[in-house]
Amino acid sequence: MRRMAVLLPFLLLAQALRLATTTSVYDSGLLDRLLPAFTQATGVKVGVVAVGTGQALALAERKDADAVLVHAPDLEAQYRKRGFLAEGYCLAKNRFLLVGPQEDPAGVREAKDILEAMRRVASAKAPFVSRGDRSGTHLKELALWEKAGIRPGPPWYLESGAGMGQTLVLAAEKRAYTLSDLATYLTVGKKRGLSPLYDRDDPLLLNQYSVYVVPGSPRLEEARKLRDFLASEEAVRRMLGLQVEGQPLFQPLKGRCLFPVNGSR
């Protein structure tokens, strides 16, 4: 069913509101909890393209999306400044974590902070799978390498060019490390045998999800209805109900931004 959701915008351009979204809210099942309720309440059908944040924002620039749900604040700021995004709303948060094989050959568990954890992976030349797709997770990973003073590369550094779920599957197959958002790790990576090797409260690992409408899109008013629904108490209740072993995958922000979002409310 979710694969059909990805294809909807290309099949039903005239019928559906086009939502370009990061793969983590898709792979985790969050959209399955939110979008049917929105359609039931409004009658507006939603077609989803689940891609990396960079690709989602490129769709907004081309007016091939009516709304976006993304998680790369610095990149979002560039698109807001250029007028491709508007009326932002800080929807939810979780965190990034470094996951890998249980035996932890690089000794990541002993790292005092995330930058030391990244340095340990590089020093050990332990296999690391990067998304390599300009997604929010990929951009966060690149920022961490830069802050750690590391320039990763072959042969130990691999790029999947895929979404978060597929990247976690590849990391498990390669017995490699990777950076993941919490929700996709709990719904995909944990089931594949990956362990949360660096999972701590750390400002560098905060992960904010925001929704925007795309100015000039043909379904702007319907996009605003979607944004308003995602800001509703009904959406908050449904979001909090998405849990793994009693742990919510996303924490609603209710517009209280961790990072600035121009035009947020």
C-alpha positions, 0 to 999 in steps of 0.5 A: 500500500505504501508503494502505491502512495509514492506513485500517486502524484504521478498517476493522479496529478489532477486529482491529488494534493501533492505532498513531497516528504522525507522518507523517515515519516513515510517508512515509519508509518506516520503518514499512514496515521495522519493522511487518511484522517485528513482525507476523511475530514476534508475530502482532499486526497493526498499523493505522496512522493517520499524522497530525501529532503533535498529532492523534496525541496527541488520538487517544490522549486519546480512547482511539482509539489503543493506542500512539503514535509522536511527536516533540514533547517539550514537547507529549508532556510535557503528555499524560504529565502528564494520564495519556494516555501512559505507558511512553515509550521514546526511539526515534530521532533525526534533525534538522530542516533549512530547505529551499527553492529552489536559487536561495535568494532570502532568502540562507539559506545565508549565515545564521550560525544557524537564527534568522538564517535564519528572519529572512532568510526573513521580511525577504525576504518569501520564500514559506514553507509551514508545515504548520499542523497542530500536528505536531511539525514545525509546533510546532518551526517556531513555536518558531523563529519565536518565538525569532527574534522574528518573527510570520509571516503572509500573503501570504508565509506559507502553511499546507498543513494537510497532512503532511510529504510533501505540504507538501514537494511544495507548497513545491516547486510554490511555490518556497518555503521550509519546515522539514522533518525529514531523513528526509522531505526525503531521501525526498520533498523532494530528489526534488522539487528542494528544496535543503537551505539550512540543514542544520547541527548545531544544538541547536535542530534536534534531532528526537527520536522517542518511542513510548508506550503509551496507558493504558486502551487495549483492546490495552495488552499488545499495545501493550507488545509493540510498544514492546518490539519497537521497542526491540529490536536487530532494530528497530535493525538495520532502522532503520539499514538505511533509507538514502538515498545511504548516509545513515541517515534515523534514528539509534537512541537506544536509550532514551538520551533527548535530551529527558526522557521520563517512564517511559522505560527 
